[in-house]
Amino acid sequence: MKLKVRVVHYRHDCWYADIDDADDRQPDDPYWYADGCRTQAEAIALACSQLAAFDQRIAAGADPGRISETRTKAA
């Protein structure tokens, strides 16, 4: 599985980060996201932490699941 991290600065005080499939051209359903980070460093640190968690889950044989899939399971 090839994942990518995208970090975006929006407004004057907020950063957004998400993790998605490297080959997915539509960023509408990522595996994970963090919204409202105060700094770029915070957004990157959160994304790196989540990538490490995904690495452990994938190594254990689990699929990380997309946001829409986790919402469906929770409902």
C-alpha positions in Angstrom: 0.0 0.0 0.0 1.4 3.4 -1.0 0.1 6.3 1.1 0.7 10.0 0.8 0.3 12.8 3.3 -1.2 16.1 2.1 -0.8 19.2 4.3 -2.8 22.4 3.3 -2.8 25.9 4.8 -6.2 27.5 4.7 -7.4 30.7 6.2 -4.7 32.6 8.0 -4.5 30.4 11.1 -5.4 26.8 10.2 -3.7 23.8 8.7 -5.3 20.6 7.4 -3.6 17.2 6.9 -4.8 14.0 5.4 -3.6 10.5 4.4 -4.7 9.0 1.2 -3.8 6.4 -1.4 -0.9 7.7 -3.5 -2.7 6.8 -6.7 -6.1 8.3 -5.7 -6.5 11.6 -7.7 -9.7 12.5 -5.8 -9.0 13.6 -2.2 -12.7 13.2 -1.2 -12.4 10.0 1.0 -9.0 9.8 2.8 -8.0 7.2 5.3 -7.5 9.8 7.9 -7.5 13.6 8.3 -6.9 16.3 10.9 -8.5 19.7 10.5 -7.8 22.9 12.4 -4.2 22.4 13.3 -2.6 25.7 14.4 0.8 25.1 12.7 2.2 23.2 9.8 4.5 21.4 12.2 1.5 20.2 14.2 -0.3 18.9 11.1 2.8 17.1 9.9 3.4 15.6 13.4 -0.1 14.3 13.6 0.1 12.8 10.2 3.4 11.1 10.9 2.0 9.7 14.1 -1.0 8.3 12.2 1.2 6.8 9.5 3.1 4.9 12.3 -0.2 3.6 13.6 -1.2 2.5 10.1 2.1 0.8 9.6 1.5 -1.3 12.8 -2.1 -2.2 11.7 -1.0 -3.1 8.2 1.9 -5.2 9.5 -0.7 -7.0 11.7 -2.8 -7.7 8.6 -5.5 -5.1 9.1 -6.7 -2.7 6.4 -6.7 0.9 7.8 -10.1 1.7 6.1 -11.2 5.0 4.6 -13.2 7.6 6.6 -16.4 6.7 4.8 -15.9 3.0 5.7 -15.3 3.8 9.4 -18.4 6.0 9.6 -20.5 3.3 8.0 -19.3 0.7 10.5 -20.0 3.1 13.4 -23.6 3.7 12.3 
